[in-house]
Amino acid sequence: MKQDSDIFLALLMNFALCSLMAVGGANSVVPEIHRQAVDVHLWISDRKFSELFAIAQAAPGPNVVFVTLLGHYVAGIPGALVTTFAMCAPTCTIAYLVARVFDRFKDATWRIVIQAGLVPVTIGLIAASALIVARAADRDAATFLITAATFALAYWTRITPLAALAAAAALGLIGVI
Amino acid sequence: MSPEEFNEQLALCQVLPGPNIVNFSVMFGSRAAGLLGSLAALFGLLGPPVIFMILAGILYRRYGELPELRGVLAGIAAAAAGLLIATSLQMIRAMVKNRLTTGHIVAVVTFVAAGILRMPLLWVMAVVIPVSIAFAWWERR
């Protein structure tokens, strides 16, 4: 059994690094969070990782609170606060420091070039996140069909995604899954 | 803040790493009322959802293994995966329309390295980000 302080330090370091690598938003680092939490540190199982991700997606508020939920699972309320702090503090500090001078760079070529360069990286990472979450969640034909149906609904219709989540929860409740 | 300023500021935030909307709240708060403004915006945005997630975490740890709940959780996990696939394909569709081939190569390499080979993200980023920015610069000339 590891010392508590070791776990908090590991959570702090991991999520602070993830914060700085989260180009395009928090969901970009889901592959790295999964690798660290499931494969490297064995903090959580693959199935539970996908369940916590889903709870955070279904809840109101920014996506980043997934790390709060994961931190809570790993190390209780202190864990939740450590992961949330680590995921937000580094980039919030940067955002605060550049807030006043940022407008000056609006039309700067280097900003436009960097932003353009980050887009395909973000796209690759979000696709990787989708693959990892789907592999963890789709354990049988029923869950696979729910993923496919939710995808179709979200991609081809304007029905709110919450309807799909609610329907999937109801199917689970009556024992279809 | 006008709608134009809002859009501009949000686009600027996408250059910074980290949760976009969180960075945005810090910048917005700073412009409105300095450091205290930033902190107020940050706590206003994150406070309620963080408390909500901690409550959800407590319930999950206590009841997550109940048979009735297992099905519900499996259902929403599968649905959340479908939503993320849809988001991902929407982004890919926009890229295929608008960007030149170097971006496609970067996206595919990033996807394979992070999603299939499961390489440490730090290594992946150390390679793909400079290369991708160099491509973007080269295409812009």
Interface residues (C-beta under 8 A of the other chain):
Chain A: L17 C18 S19 L20 M21 A22 V23 G24 G25 A26 N27 V29 P31 E32 R35 D39 R47 K48 S50 E51 L52 F53 A54 I55 A56 Q57 A58 A59 P60 G61 P62 N63 V64 V65 T68 L69 H72 Y73 I77 A80 T84 M87 C88 P90 T91 C92 I94 A95 Y96 V98 A99 R100 F102 D103 F105 K106 T109 R111 I112 V113 I114 Q115 A116 G117 L118 V119 P120 V121 T122 I123 G124 L125 I126 A127 A128 S129 A130 L131 I132 V133 A134 A136 A137 D138 R139 A142 T143 F144 I146 T147 A148 A149 T150 F151 A152 L153 A154 Y155 P161 A164 L165 A167 A168 A169 A170 L171 G172 L173 I174 G175 V176 I177
Chain B: E8 Q9 A11 L12 C13 Q14 V15 L16 P17 G18 P19 N20 I21 V22 N23 F24 V26 M27 S30 R31 L35 S38 L42 L45 L46 P48 P49 V50 F52 M53 I54 A56 G57 I58 Y60 R61 G64 E68 R70 G71 V72 L73 A74 G75 I76 A77 A78 A79 A80 A81 G82 L83 L84 I85 A86 T87 S88 L89 Q90 M91 I92 M95 R99 T102 G103 H104 V106 A107 V108 V109 T110 F111 A114 G115 I116 R118 P120 L121 L122 M125 V128 I129 S132 I133 A134 F135 A136 W137 E139 R140
